[in-house]
Every structure is written in C-alpha cells, then in structure tokens.
Amino acid sequence: MSESPKASDASSSAAPEEPVVGILGAGRAGTAFARTLLRAGVAVDIASTRPPRALQHHLKIYAPGAQPVHAEDIAARARNSSGIIILAVPQEELDELDPDWVANTVLVDATNTWQDELLPGWLQAAVDEQLPTSMALAGRFGAARVVKALNHIAHADFDDAARPGADLSGRRALAVAGDDESARGLVMGLLFRMGFDPVSVGSLAAGRIMEPDGPLFNRPLRREDILHYAR
Ligand SMILES: NC(=O)c1ccc[n+]([C@@H]2O[C@H](COP(=O)([O-])OP(=O)(O)OC[C@H]3O[C@@H](n4cnc5c(N)ncnc54)[C@H](OP(=O)(O)O)[C@@H]3O)[C@@H](O)[C@H]2O)c1
C-alpha cells in the first residue's frame, strides 16, 4: 500500500497564498489601488453600489483580476488574510455603509472632504469643529481599527508612482496616520509592498496634514518632506 503524503509535505511544497485586501469603491481611486495591489501579488475583492455581475465589465477595463463582490461581503476573505479594507467611496455616501461590514478589520481611510459634498451629520459636525475627518470615521466604524492613508495621492499619479522594484530612496513617500500602532504597521507594510516609502506621522489627529488643505496633499513627497511636517 502506498503511503499517503504527510500534511507537512503538502504545506512545504505549496506556494504561499496571496494575501487578500478588500476595497470599498470601484471608481477612480479604488481601481487605481486595485491595479497596484494586483501588480504586487495581492488579491483584491472590490465592491461598489453595483452587484458583482454588473461590475465585471468595468473591472475588466480598470482593474483586471480584481474580484467583484457585494459590499456587505467585502471583508469575507480579507478578514482571514491581510485584515485590511480600503475605503474609497465618496464621504457623502458613508451612511450607506453598514459599519458591521468592516468590523474587526484595519480600515484604511483613503477619503477626502470636498466643499460641495452633502456630508452625513456626524461627519459634518467634525468638519465644523475642524477635527480630522478620520477621527469621526473611527467613531462611526468603531469596530474597525482606522488608519488614514492613500488619500493624498491622485489616482492619475498612482500607477507610475508605485515602484516596487526601487529602493527606498527612489520611491514616492506616502504618509500613514493611526492611533493603533499595529494597524499602522500593517498598512505601512502593504504600502511598502505596493512600491511606496511609507512614513508614519503618528496618531489619527496628526493625519490632519494629509487632508486637502494640508501640506502633504497631492504633492510628490520624499520621506524627509513628510517628516518635516509630522509632529
Ligand atoms: N480620485 C482620486 O484621485 C482620489 C485619490 C485618493 C483618494 N480619493 C478619495 O476617494 C474617494 C472616492 O473618490 P473617487 O475619485 O474614486 O470617486 P468615484 O470615481 O466617484 O468612485 C466612487 C466609487 O464609490 C462607489 N460607491 C458609492 N457609494 C457606495 C456605496 N454605498 N457602497 C459601495 N460603493 C459605493 C461608487 O460605486 P458605483 O461605481 O456603483 O457608482 C464608485 O465605484 C473620495 O473621498 C476621494 O476624495 C480620490
């Protein structure tokens, strides 16, 4: 009788599984993030307002290889993998997202506030008080660990700016802010894998400098530029 292979043999010969990241929003930003993640060997689940079947054609053009899912299932695979969900829907739509969908994940807040948006009341209150919007998001999505990142680079620059083959000095620097140190570290690891030089600016409150009226917004940055403005 032939011996069946041991479990350890199977695991040592198996290729390591690709990590999975979820992205809420399949527009300009969401698909740019997806393309770069896929190029870096990270699998992507992505959702919009449309059912998965209706997203297929759009993704074939803008993020080939990304897996369309229902928004409520965005964390189904990622939760047991990278643990990371990227939020790339307009802020005026945030009340449409059930916080339970992203519970127990690291939620990357890539969103920005634009003056003409009709914001949910909880977010408008934070804007009126001049608080960083990701602090309000952290309250709203209370069962997720919120990290601010990816909001201060334009989608049109994203593909070219990601340079996974370059050493740190040849990469564009991106800022990361978050109150939870391990969540911040996970996101920094992901940005590094995508081809950027991630720089921690500290807490969510410190992430104010990443917002549209702040000094880091939409500028090609090196590590020292970010450190100059970080607290
Ligand atoms: N554009 C950039 O360069 C850039 C860069 C960094 C950060 N951001 C920020 O990212 C956010 C999105 O910007 P964008 O330019 O990507 O906007 P966009 O092109 O208009 O795309 C928005 C996406 O969000 C989806 N969406 C809206 N409501 C949703 C809901 N309830 N559930 C699931 N998905 C929903 C839309 O779905 P449908 O496709 O079904 O309509 C669409 O796929 C903004 O806060 C923006 O400031 C943008």
Ligand as a Chemical Component Dictionary entry (heavy atoms), coordinates in Angstrom:
data_LIG
# 
_chem_comp.id                   LIG 
_chem_comp.type                 NON-POLYMER 
_chem_comp.pdbx_formal_charge   0 
_chem_comp.three_letter_code    LIG 
# 
loop_
_chem_comp_atom.comp_id 
_chem_comp_atom.atom_id 
_chem_comp_atom.alt_atom_id 
_chem_comp_atom.type_symbol 
_chem_comp_atom.charge 
_chem_comp_atom.model_Cartn_x 
_chem_comp_atom.model_Cartn_y 
_chem_comp_atom.model_Cartn_z 
_chem_comp_atom.pdbx_ordinal 
LIG N1  N1  N 0  -9.734  60.283 -7.398 1  
LIG C1  C1  C 0  -8.586  60.392 -6.727 2  
LIG O1  O1  O 0  -7.526  60.760 -7.286 3  
LIG C2  C2  C 0  -8.531  60.047 -5.264 4  
LIG C3  C3  C 0  -7.315  59.727 -4.681 5  
LIG C4  C4  C 0  -7.271  59.413 -3.321 6  
LIG C5  C5  C 0  -8.451  59.447 -2.585 7  
LIG N2  N2  N 1  -9.621  59.761 -3.188 8  
LIG C6  C6  C 0  -10.855 59.785 -2.374 9  
LIG O2  O2  O 0  -11.536 58.553 -2.553 10 
LIG C7  C7  C 0  -12.947 58.757 -2.505 11 
LIG C8  C8  C 0  -13.536 58.238 -3.816 12 
LIG O3  O3  O 0  -13.053 59.043 -4.868 13 
LIG P1  P1  P 0  -13.106 58.580 -6.400 14 
LIG O4  O4  O 0  -12.456 59.673 -7.153 15 
LIG O5  O5  O -1 -12.616 57.198 -6.577 16 
LIG O6  O6  O 0  -14.702 58.611 -6.656 17 
LIG P2  P2  P 0  -15.507 57.960 -7.869 18 
LIG O7  O7  O 0  -14.630 57.809 -9.043 19 
LIG O8  O8  O 0  -16.757 58.734 -7.982 20 
LIG O9  O9  O 0  -15.857 56.477 -7.340 21 
LIG C9  C9  C 0  -16.651 56.277 -6.206 22 
LIG C10 C10 C 0  -16.918 54.786 -6.055 23 
LIG O10 O10 O 0  -17.588 54.587 -4.811 24 
LIG C11 C11 C 0  -18.672 53.707 -5.054 25 
LIG N3  N3  N 0  -19.725 53.862 -4.061 26 
LIG C12 C12 C 0  -20.520 54.933 -3.832 27 
LIG N4  N4  N 0  -21.406 54.652 -2.864 28 
LIG C13 C13 C 0  -21.152 53.385 -2.473 29 
LIG C14 C14 C 0  -21.756 52.510 -1.535 30 
LIG N5  N5  N 0  -22.791 52.898 -0.784 31 
LIG N6  N6  N 0  -21.269 51.258 -1.417 32 
LIG C15 C15 C 0  -20.230 50.834 -2.173 33 
LIG N7  N7  N 0  -19.630 51.621 -3.092 34 
LIG C16 C16 C 0  -20.095 52.876 -3.243 35 
LIG C17 C17 C 0  -19.155 54.065 -6.449 36 
LIG O11 O11 O 0  -19.952 52.998 -6.912 37 
LIG P3  P3  P 0  -20.577 52.967 -8.405 38 
LIG O12 O12 O 0  -19.401 52.739 -9.299 39 
LIG O13 O13 O 0  -21.506 51.798 -8.365 40 
LIG O14 O14 O 0  -21.232 54.277 -8.610 41 
LIG C18 C18 C 0  -17.817 54.213 -7.153 42 
LIG O15 O15 O 0  -17.322 52.944 -7.557 43 
LIG C19 C19 C 0  -13.166 60.265 -2.303 44 
LIG O16 O16 O 0  -13.344 60.546 -0.936 45 
LIG C20 C20 C 0  -11.857 60.858 -2.800 46 
LIG O17 O17 O 0  -11.544 62.117 -2.228 47 
LIG C21 C21 C 0  -9.696  60.046 -4.519 48 
# 
loop_
_chem_comp_bond.comp_id 
_chem_comp_bond.atom_id_1 
_chem_comp_bond.atom_id_2 
_chem_comp_bond.value_order 
_chem_comp_bond.pdbx_ordinal 
LIG N1  C1  SING 1  
LIG C1  O1  DOUB 2  
LIG C1  C2  SING 3  
LIG C2  C3  SING 4  
LIG C2  C21 DOUB 5  
LIG C3  C4  DOUB 6  
LIG C4  C5  SING 7  
LIG C5  N2  DOUB 8  
LIG N2  C6  SING 9  
LIG N2  C21 SING 10 
LIG C6  O2  SING 11 
LIG C6  C20 SING 12 
LIG O2  C7  SING 13 
LIG C7  C8  SING 14 
LIG C7  C19 SING 15 
LIG C8  O3  SING 16 
LIG O3  P1  SING 17 
LIG P1  O4  DOUB 18 
LIG P1  O5  SING 19 
LIG P1  O6  SING 20 
LIG O6  P2  SING 21 
LIG P2  O7  DOUB 22 
LIG P2  O8  SING 23 
LIG P2  O9  SING 24 
LIG O9  C9  SING 25 
LIG C9  C10 SING 26 
LIG C10 O10 SING 27 
LIG C10 C18 SING 28 
LIG O10 C11 SING 29 
LIG C11 N3  SING 30 
LIG C11 C17 SING 31 
LIG N3  C12 SING 32 
LIG N3  C16 SING 33 
LIG C12 N4  DOUB 34 
LIG N4  C13 SING 35 
LIG C13 C14 SING 36 
LIG C13 C16 DOUB 37 
LIG C14 N5  SING 38 
LIG C14 N6  DOUB 39 
LIG N6  C15 SING 40 
LIG C15 N7  DOUB 41 
LIG N7  C16 SING 42 
LIG C17 O11 SING 43 
LIG C17 C18 SING 44 
LIG O11 P3  SING 45 
LIG P3  O12 DOUB 46 
LIG P3  O13 SING 47 
LIG P3  O14 SING 48 
LIG C18 O15 SING 49 
LIG C19 O16 SING 50 
LIG C19 C20 SING 51 
LIG C20 O17 SING 52 
# 
